[in-house]
Amino acid sequence: MTTFLRHSLWGLACLIAVCLTGPAQAQVIKVKQAELEKVESAWLLNANFGIELPPGLENALKKGVTFHFLVQFELTRSRWYWFDEKAVNVQRQVRLSHQPLINQYRINAGGLALNANSLVEALRIAGTIGGWSVIEATAIDADKQYEAALRMTLDLGKLPKPFQVDALNSRDWSLSGEWLRFPFNASMSSVTGRK
């Protein structure tokens, strides 16, 4: 067997091994718990997300890159004759940054600004949503069944341009969450969804 053929077979074997292992799983932001709570004429969302940053993103954050997380909430109703009705579709930005001079993390969400001394604490604060008004009573019909859906992702469009290019080429930057879906009816006083 010639050297060329041996190297070609070795290369083919490596390629097959890579293909069989499949793509690496993207980093996931997990919804730990979500609750819709009824107040006078609206529903408030309280939720907790588990966020874990891979080493590359943690390093970028510590070097001054600000992360913008996007929290999305939707309320839909199935219709047999047409597309599903989207009764509610709201978004909220959560901004996370690091201030190297004082070694503190800053979290901005819903008009509030909080500081944290550690990354673990900062991610816990960034992943906590409390009292966010997501549904107005006038937007829904009390007699109909809906499906609520919630997720959080890293908003790559808000990154500085050089990092947007890196984000397209690296799985480390694919920090996204799966939708948590749960049934909703306006006649309930509170609704809880869990993974």
GICORUR-V907374 format. One line per field, one symbol per residue. ss: DSSP state (H for helix, E for strand, C for the rest). psi: psi as a letter, one per 20 degrees, with the letter a starting at -180 (. if undefined). A space follows every 10 residues. Layout:
ss: ???
psi: ???
This chain:
ss: CCHHHHHHHH HHHHHHHHHH HCCCCCCECE EEEEEEEEEC CEEEEEEEEE CCCCHHHHHH HHCCCCEEEE EEEEEEECCC CCCCEEEEEE EEEEEEEEEC CCCEEEEEEC CEEEEECCHH HHHHHHCEEE EEEEEEHHHC CCCCEEEEEE EEEECHHHCC HHHHHHHHHC HHHCCECCCE EEEEECCCCE EEECC
psi: prhggghghg gggggggghh hrqqpqpppp ogqqpppprf krpqppqpqo ppprhghggg ghjjpppoqo pppqoqpqph iaqqpnhpnq qppppprpnh hjlqqppppk iqpqqqiqhg gghgghjppp koohpphiir phiqprpqqq rprpnhiiqq ghhhghhhip hhimnrqqpp pqqppiiqhq pppq.
